[in-house]
Amino acid sequence: MKRYLMAIAISLCFAILPLCANAHNGEVITFRMDNSEIYPGTVRNVSIYVPQQYDGKAPASLWVSMSGGSFMLDILDKLIANGDIPTIIGVFVSPGQIRDTEGNAVRYNRSNELDRMDGRYAEFLEREVLPAVCKHKTSDGRAIKISDRATDRAIYGNSSGGICAFNVAWQRPDLFSRVYSSCGTFVSFRGGDQYPALIRKCEPRPIRVFLQDNDKDTWNPLFGSWLEYNNLMLSALQFAGYEVRHSWGEGGHSSKNARAIMPDVVRWLFEGWPELPKKGKSQSKTVASIFVEGEEWRCIGEGIPQGAMLHPHSEEKVLLKSSKSKVFISIDGTRTKAKGKIALNDPYTALYPGGAHTAKRVEGSNWVWSYINNGDKLEYGQQFYFLYADAGQILYDASGYLYVASAVGIQVCDQNGRVRTILSLPGGAIDTIAFAGNHLFAVSKGRLYVRKLQRSGTHNGAPKSERQG
């Protein structure tokens, strides 16, 4: 336990060290953030490193760190000067604290911000940190301009910052595509131990990942081994086809080795720039049986009202119903106003193809119940489909797989109730889904998407059984 507490203390120190004078040629701007809506009441320091090569005209690439950064400044300078990487602005964000009127810390927000598995911290960077950064200018008047392209952005962190760096890019590959995680806490702090399983089940995302850890990193009887979980992360990323490299050094829970190899890691992360890192090919048979190679999600509409629901209608169209309107939407995004009364099924109940079973969502639960249909009766109900997040709208495909809209994406369960793959979108959480033939529609953050799959929502009799087991 002493070793664990010492590790946390060391990583905390690295996280809050200010950027100090170093052998660099650029300029450091530091400001205080104390008006966050995402993390109410928190105060923190944010430092911006502007390299000499930045001219203030074209947007620069971005390096974000949640784990200090004074050692990075000279490294970035040399790599930029040698042409190994593009011109990069560094943004170094300390964890938030809540202080009383006398300035004493009454809550440390570090783990709550960095160890979480949701998209909150990515939203924090997107909506609050980076806009605040771009309000500043250098001493000679150069405005801070940062590229909004994911291929131009990298993120780094040590310890809890390590899992945070991965989580930000995993949740929002549209924001960051290059990840360096050292001594990452992929353990059971706040669900990080689930990542290896999720990575294996999800379609690969266009991100490049470097994992670093040490052979004597923390082991704790409550949370497990840091190195063991980093190995599990490596194995999962390799299985899913990611561009991933790793380095296991000697020593304990420290960023010393991560800093020593930093120049080589940064070069590799930006190798091939400005091209976006390639999406790998997963070894998952389920992923291969659902996705159509080369077919991606297409956004075919914006401004979808909150609470609007998609409903299956035909092989070519779905129905979108909101409180104010009902419209048919075709695969190419064409909208036609729906007239007259249209019978709609309960979006939280799904009839198994062939009619043997009925699935029912329970609000606020990560289980979907399954019932046996006996005439007009539903019998032998069980918590059957286990999910990674609470269930939303549900529907079956023609093979008897259950599709569940949720905060982590569209979870696809096999006939035995197990999540086999997860379909994700840039917006993260999926609000509503519907099939039109072999095209799946989904709404996320007010945008309507469609994607061609190998699966269809057409129910022609009972699906071929995959057997129980």
Secondary structure, 3 states (H helix, E strand, C coil): CHHHHHHHHHHHHHHHCCCCCCCCCCEEEEEEECCCCCCCCCEEEEEEEECCCCCCCCCEEEEEECCCCHHHHHHHHHHHHCCCCCCEEEEEECCCEEECCCCCEEEECHHHHHCCCCCHHHHHHHHHHHHHHCCCECCCCCECCECCCHHHEEEEEECHHHHHHHHHHHHCCCCCCEEEEECCCCCCCCCHHHHHHHHHHECCCCCEEEEEEECCCCEECCCEEHHHHHHHHHHHHHHCCCEEEEEEECCCCCCHHHHHCHHHHHHHHCCCCCCCCCCCCCCCHHHHHHECCCCCCEEEECCCCCCCEEEECCCCEEEEECCCCEEEEECCCCEEECCCCCCCCCCCEEECCCCCEEEEECCCCCEEEEEEEECCEEEEEEEEEECCCCCCCEEECCCCCEEEEECCEEEEECCCCCEEEEECCCCCCCCEEEEECCEEEEEECCEEEEEEECCCCCCCCCCCCCCCC
